[in-house]
Amino acid sequence: MTLAKVRLYPLKFETIFKNKIWGGQKIRTILGKDFGNLPNCGETWEISGVKGNISVVQLGGLKGKNLVELIDIYKGELVGHKIYKKFGDEFPLLVKFIDANDDLSIQVHPNDELARKRHNSFGKTEMWYILQADKGASLISGFKKRVTKEEYLAHLERKTLEQILNREAVEADDVFFLPAGRVHTIGKGLLLAEIQQSSDITYRIYDFDRRDEKGNLRELHTELALDAIDFDVYPEYKTRYEKKENAIVELVSCPYFTTNLLHFSRPITRNYSRLDSFVIYVCMEGSFTIRYDVSEEQRVQKGECVLLPADIKQVELIPETSFKILESYIL
């Protein structure tokens, strides 16, 4: 049987594990994902088309094939015809789990225009869903007061940058939307799921004078970051939403992705006939079975992510007891 003749089905991929200077053990202890002999795991890349980190199918008739190969063969059948026309063989989203055992660097990501000009890349707008938070955990998102570029650079030089940044106390189930240009950092003690544009472009602004395993200070990108930063101040940085069980709750809707929260203790049918897009499920709690094509089924458990091809227009999600998932697609 040739690859072109394999019927598409919900796809799971091999997890890509990333050892990070700030990484911890929660990927294993909370999400149940074994990262082998790595000393820690700061990130897992669950669904990725980023060059050098392209996801490989884990199970089924397409096992061993990578995401770029699949898009080349199936095109709009896999990702949606409108999406294929816009992005070609590039998969537009990147899905991660992140475990911060220490503060990440204070950083910013460029928008599409700047990223294309400098790196021939997509920009990086992203969202975070907090899976677990240690007591007292916090993060930084945006500025708490308006400053000029000159004032910002003065704080950076004096190492007082945190005085002008907005720090938020964080609990499990909090959601943050971070458009490109927003200065941010994930704080120590947080485990989260991240949905983002397909980009690995990060400008590191300040790293708390931290040294790597060789004793060197990590590179900063002061000049590159300056043109990328949104210096505006916003009334609210945390995403407000109503927590409901057995309901579909929209968390984020932007030009790059829409993400809903589904927390269900009963079966639900999802009809995507009006959607010209793939769908991604990120399972954050519990487990469930995807029933598709009448009799076909696939089980999904906590810590797993699934890519539902655009050609599959209706599925039933059947909980074992209950499940909590992020559902993402592009409108």
C-alpha positions as CSV (number, residue, x, y, z in Angstrom):
1,M,0.0,0.0,0.0
2,T,1.4,3.4,-1.0
3,L,1.4,6.4,1.4
4,A,-1.1,8.2,-0.9
5,K,-3.7,5.4,-0.4
6,V,-3.6,5.3,3.4
7,R,-6.8,6.8,4.7
8,L,-6.3,9.6,7.1
9,Y,-7.1,9.1,10.8
10,P,-6.5,11.0,14.1
11,L,-2.7,11.3,14.3
12,K,-0.5,11.1,17.4
13,F,3.2,12.0,17.1
14,E,6.4,11.0,18.8
15,T,7.1,13.5,21.6
16,I,10.2,15.7,21.1
17,F,11.8,16.2,24.5
18,K,13.9,19.3,25.2
19,N,16.5,19.6,28.1
20,K,16.6,23.2,29.3
21,I,18.7,25.1,31.9
22,W,15.4,25.9,33.7
23,G,13.6,22.6,33.1
24,G,12.3,20.2,35.8
25,Q,10.6,16.8,36.3
26,K,6.9,17.5,36.0
27,I,6.7,16.3,32.4
28,R,7.3,12.9,33.9
29,T,5.7,13.1,37.3
30,I,2.5,14.9,36.3
31,L,2.0,14.3,32.6
32,G,3.5,10.7,32.7
33,K,5.8,11.2,29.8
34,D,9.2,9.5,30.1
35,F,12.1,11.6,28.9
36,G,14.7,8.9,29.4
37,N,18.2,9.9,30.5
38,L,17.8,13.6,30.1
39,P,18.6,15.4,33.4
40,N,15.4,17.4,33.1
41,C,12.8,18.3,30.5
42,G,11.8,21.9,30.1
43,E,9.7,21.5,27.0
44,T,8.0,18.8,24.9
45,W,7.2,19.6,21.3
46,E,4.1,17.6,20.6
47,I,3.1,18.7,17.1
48,S,5.7,20.6,15.2
49,G,6.6,21.5,11.6
50,V,9.6,23.6,12.6
51,K,12.7,22.7,10.6
52,G,15.0,20.3,12.6
53,N,12.1,19.4,14.9
54,I,9.5,17.9,12.6
55,S,7.0,15.6,14.3
56,V,6.9,11.9,13.3
57,V,3.7,9.8,13.4
58,Q,3.6,7.4,16.3
59,L,0.9,4.9,15.4
60,G,-1.1,3.4,12.6
61,G,-0.6,3.1,8.8
62,L,1.3,6.3,8.6
63,K,3.7,5.4,11.4
64,G,7.2,6.8,10.8
65,K,6.1,9.5,8.3
66,N,6.8,13.1,9.3
67,L,4.3,16.0,9.3
68,V,5.9,17.7,6.3
69,E,5.7,14.5,4.2
70,L,2.1,14.1,5.1
71,I,1.2,17.7,4.1
72,D,3.1,17.2,0.8
73,I,0.9,14.1,0.1
74,Y,-2.5,15.0,1.5
75,K,-2.4,18.8,1.2
76,G,-5.8,20.3,2.0
77,E,-7.2,16.9,3.1
78,L,-4.9,17.1,6.1
79,V,-4.7,20.7,7.0
80,G,-7.7,22.3,5.2
81,H,-7.7,23.6,1.6
82,K,-7.7,27.3,2.6
83,I,-4.8,26.7,5.0
84,Y,-2.8,24.7,2.4
85,K,-3.3,27.5,-0.1
86,K,-1.9,30.0,2.4
87,F,0.9,28.0,4.1
88,G,1.8,25.3,1.6
89,D,3.9,22.5,3.1
90,E,4.5,24.6,6.3
91,F,2.4,23.5,9.3
92,P,1.2,26.8,10.9
93,L,1.0,25.9,14.6
94,L,3.4,24.5,17.2
95,V,2.1,22.7,20.3
96,K,4.2,22.3,23.5
97,F,4.1,21.4,27.2
98,I,6.5,23.6,29.3
99,D,7.8,22.8,32.8
100,A,9.5,25.8,34.4
101,N,11.6,24.6,37.4
102,D,13.2,28.0,37.4
103,D,12.2,31.4,35.8
104,L,12.6,31.5,32.1
105,S,14.4,34.5,30.6
106,I,12.5,37.7,30.1
107,Q,11.9,37.7,26.4
108,V,9.8,38.8,23.4
109,H,8.9,37.4,20.0
110,P,8.7,39.4,16.7
111,N,5.5,39.7,14.7
112,D,5.0,38.3,11.2
113,E,6.4,41.3,9.4
114,L,9.6,41.6,11.5
115,A,10.2,37.8,11.6
116,R,9.8,37.5,7.8
117,K,12.1,40.4,7.2
118,R,14.8,39.2,9.6
119,H,14.5,35.5,9.7
120,N,12.2,34.4,6.8
121,S,10.0,33.0,9.5
122,F,6.5,33.3,11.0
123,G,6.1,35.6,13.9
124,K,5.1,34.2,17.3
125,T,1.8,34.9,18.9
126,E,1.0,32.3,21.6
127,M,-1.3,31.3,24.4
128,W,-0.7,29.5,27.7
129,Y,-3.0,27.3,29.7
130,I,-1.7,26.6,33.2
131,L,-1.9,22.9,34.1
132,Q,-0.3,23.1,37.5
133,A,1.1,25.9,39.7
134,D,3.2,25.7,42.8
135,K,2.2,27.8,45.7
136,G,3.2,31.4,45.1
137,A,4.1,30.9,41.4
138,S,3.8,33.9,39.1
139,L,4.7,35.0,35.6
140,I,5.3,38.3,33.7
141,S,3.1,39.5,30.9
142,G,3.5,43.0,29.5
143,F,4.2,46.4,31.2
144,K,2.5,47.7,34.2
145,K,3.2,51.4,33.3
146,R,3.9,53.3,30.1
147,V,7.6,53.8,29.5
148,T,9.6,55.2,26.6
149,K,12.3,53.1,24.9
150,E,14.9,55.2,26.7
151,E,13.4,54.5,30.1
152,Y,13.1,50.8,29.2
153,L,16.8,50.7,28.2
154,A,17.8,52.5,31.4
155,H,16.0,49.9,33.6
156,L,17.6,47.2,31.5
157,E,21.0,48.6,32.1
158,R,20.4,49.0,35.9
159,K,18.9,45.5,36.0
160,T,15.7,46.9,37.4
161,L,13.5,45.8,34.5
162,E,11.1,43.9,36.7
163,Q,10.0,47.2,38.3
164,I,8.2,48.2,35.1
165,L,6.8,44.8,34.1
166,N,3.4,43.3,35.0
167,R,3.8,40.3,37.3
168,E,0.7,38.1,37.8
169,A,0.0,35.5,40.5
170,V,-0.9,32.3,38.8
171,E,-3.1,29.3,39.6
172,A,-4.1,26.1,37.7
173,D,-6.6,26.8,34.8
174,D,-5.4,30.4,34.3
175,V,-5.1,31.4,30.6
176,F,-2.8,34.0,29.1
177,F,-2.9,35.2,25.5
178,L,0.5,36.7,24.4
179,P,0.4,38.5,21.0
180,A,3.8,39.0,19.3
181,G,5.6,41.9,20.9
182,R,4.5,41.3,24.4
183,V,7.4,41.1,26.9
184,H,6.9,38.0,29.1
185,T,8.4,35.2,31.1
186,I,7.1,32.0,32.6
187,G,7.9,31.9,36.3
188,K,9.3,29.1,38.5
189,G,6.9,26.4,39.5
190,L,4.6,26.4,36.4
191,L,3.5,23.6,34.1
192,L,1.6,24.7,31.1
193,A,0.3,23.9,27.6
194,E,1.3,26.3,24.8
195,I,-0.4,26.8,21.5
196,Q,1.6,29.1,19.2
197,Q,2.5,30.1,15.7
198,S,5.0,27.8,14.1
199,S,8.2,29.8,15.1
200,D,11.2,29.3,17.2
201,I,12.3,33.0,17.1
202,T,12.9,34.3,20.6
203,Y,14.7,37.6,21.6
204,R,16.2,37.2,25.1
205,I,16.0,40.5,26.9
206,Y,17.3,39.6,30.4
207,D,18.3,36.3,31.9
208,F,18.9,37.2,35.6
209,D,22.7,36.9,35.0
210,R,22.3,33.2,34.8
211,R,25.2,31.0,33.5
212,D,24.9,27.9,31.4
213,E,26.5,24.5,32.1
214,K,29.9,25.9,30.8
215,G,29.7,28.9,33.1
216,N,28.9,31.4,30.3
217,L,26.3,34.1,30.4
218,R,23.5,33.3,27.9
219,E,23.3,35.6,24.8
220,L,21.0,38.6,25.0
221,H,19.3,40.2,22.0
222,T,18.9,43.8,23.2
223,E,18.9,45.6,19.9
224,L,16.8,43.0,18.1
225,A,14.2,43.0,20.8
226,L,13.9,46.8,20.9
227,D,12.0,47.0,17.6
228,A,9.8,44.0,18.5
229,I,8.5,45.2,21.8
230,D,5.0,46.5,22.3
231,F,5.4,49.2,24.9
232,D,1.6,49.8,25.3
233,V,0.0,49.1,28.7
234,Y,-3.2,47.1,28.8
235,P,-6.0,47.0,31.4
236,E,-5.9,43.2,31.7
237,Y,-3.4,40.5,30.8
238,K,-5.0,37.4,32.1
239,T,-7.8,36.0,29.9
240,R,-11.1,35.9,31.7
241,Y,-13.5,33.0,30.9
242,E,-16.3,31.1,32.6
243,K,-15.5,27.7,33.8
244,K,-18.2,25.3,32.7
245,E,-18.5,21.5,32.6
246,N,-20.1,19.8,29.6
247,A,-19.9,23.0,27.6
248,I,-17.6,24.5,24.9
249,V,-15.8,27.6,26.2
250,E,-13.9,29.8,23.9
251,L,-10.6,31.0,25.3
252,V,-8.8,32.6,22.4
253,S,-9.8,33.7,18.9
254,C,-7.2,35.5,16.8
255,P,-6.1,35.4,13.2
256,Y,-3.6,32.7,14.0
257,F,-5.7,30.2,15.9
258,T,-8.9,29.7,17.9
259,T,-8.7,27.7,21.1
260,N,-11.6,26.3,23.1
261,L,-11.7,24.5,26.4
262,L,-13.8,21.3,26.6
263,H,-14.4,19.9,30.0
264,F,-16.8,16.9,29.7
265,S,-18.1,14.1,31.8
266,R,-20.5,12.9,29.1
267,P,-20.0,12.1,25.4
268,I,-20.1,15.0,22.9
269,T,-20.3,15.0,19.1
270,R,-18.2,17.6,17.4
271,N,-19.2,18.5,13.8
272,Y,-16.5,20.3,11.8
273,S,-18.3,20.3,8.5
274,R,-18.2,24.1,8.3
275,L,-14.5,24.2,9.2
276,D,-11.8,24.2,6.6
277,S,-9.0,23.3,9.0
278,F,-7.3,20.6,10.9
279,V,-8.2,20.4,14.6
280,I,-5.7,19.8,17.5
281,Y,-6.7,18.2,20.8
282,V,-4.4,18.7,23.8
283,C,-5.5,16.4,26.7
284,M,-4.8,18.0,30.0
285,E,-6.9,15.9,32.3
286,G,-8.5,12.5,32.2
287,S,-8.9,10.3,29.1
288,F,-11.4,9.8,26.3
289,T,-12.0,7.9,23.1
290,I,-12.3,9.6,19.7
291,R,-14.9,7.7,17.6
292,Y,-14.8,8.6,13.9
293,D,-15.9,7.1,10.6
294,V,-18.8,5.2,12.4
295,S,-16.7,2.3,13.8
296,E,-13.1,3.6,14.1
297,E,-11.8,4.6,17.6
298,Q,-8.7,6.0,19.2
299,R,-8.0,6.4,22.9
300,V,-6.4,9.6,24.2
301,Q,-5.0,10.2,27.7
302,K,-3.5,13.0,29.8
303,G,-0.4,14.4,28.2
304,E,-1.2,13.3,24.7
305,C,-2.0,15.5,21.7
306,V,-3.9,14.5,18.5
307,L,-4.0,16.1,15.1
308,L,-7.5,15.5,13.5
309,P,-7.2,15.8,9.7
310,A,-9.5,18.4,8.0
311,D,-11.2,15.6,6.0
312,I,-12.6,14.1,9.2
313,K,-15.8,16.2,9.6
314,Q,-17.4,14.6,12.6
315,V,-16.2,12.8,15.8
316,E,-17.7,11.7,19.0
317,L,-15.6,12.2,22.1
318,I,-16.4,9.7,24.8
319,P,-14.9,10.2,28.3
320,E,-13.8,7.3,30.5
321,T,-14.8,9.4,33.5
322,S,-14.2,13.0,32.4
323,F,-11.7,14.8,30.3
324,K,-10.4,18.4,29.9
325,I,-8.9,19.3,26.5
326,L,-7.8,22.3,24.5
327,E,-9.3,22.2,21.0
328,S,-7.5,24.4,18.5
329,Y,-8.0,25.2,14.8
330,I,-7.7,28.1,12.3
331,L,-10.7,30.0,11.0
